[in-house]
Amino acid sequence: MRLESKVAFISGGARGMGACEARLFAAEGAMVAIGDVLEEEGRRLAAEIGEAGGECIFLPLDVTSQDQWENAIAATVLKFGRLDILVNNAGVGARNMLVENTSAEDWDQVMDINAKGVFLGTKAAIPEMRKAGGGSIINISSQLGLVGVDNSSPQYQASKGAVRLLTKSTAIQYAREGIRANSVHPGPIVTPMTEGSRADTQRNEVTIQRIPLGRYGEPEEVANGVLFLASDESSFMTGSELVIDGGWTAQ
């Protein structure tokens, strides 16, 4: 098993890519804690993983709260004894708007969840990874954290770009302690976050045309990349971007 005896925390783990990662990590031998504001879905997933023979707990988590992050990480270590892996997966999308039409409130809401949430999770996890002798932090960014596009929102793109560079800063600062940090940049993926755009025929067609492989990705295709970064197979990778976008950024 690729994650045998490792302990992983996944934010936004109740559904979508996070849930897929949680199932895969548990199947590969990890003890998993999932944090989310979606309590019913999170507890249901933890029970499902347990019934399948894995070890998983659910912890309520608003990623914009430093206290909740500290409590969730502490509860994970209390339950499983250590922390080896953090997946900062929680995030939100935003309405497609121009810079001049974007309110400060819209900007703050997305930046708080997508960027500040990653910062707070990383900050809470590092002391426990230091005690464990190292660890792997995987931050879920986006292909739109690498390139611009005309029909996204400035706050979403800015937040995902911030995740990319926070990852590099973390990687450099903690490399000598055996703590690695890498970012993952998915393209459009079949998740609840993309339901609205996939249901809109015109928007869906525009999106598909921008993907050289001609389709949305599946959550499993991202989870497999996250698994690689979480495992010792990626032991010489830190500060890197893993792009899983169907070719979007190759054009």
Secondary structure, 3 states (H helix, E strand, C coil): CCCCCCEEEEECCCCHHHHHHHHHHHHCCCEEEEEECCHHHHHHHHHHHHHCCCEEEEEECCCCCHHHHHHHHHHHHHHHCCCCEEEECCCCCCCCCCHHHCCHHHHHHHHHHHHHHHHHHHHHHHHHHHHHCCEEEEEECCHHHCCCCCCCCHHHHHHHHHHHHHHHHHHHHHHHHCEEEEEEEECCECCHHHHHHHHCHHHHHHHHHCCCCCCCECHHHHHHHHHHHHCHHHCCCCCCEEEECCCHHHC
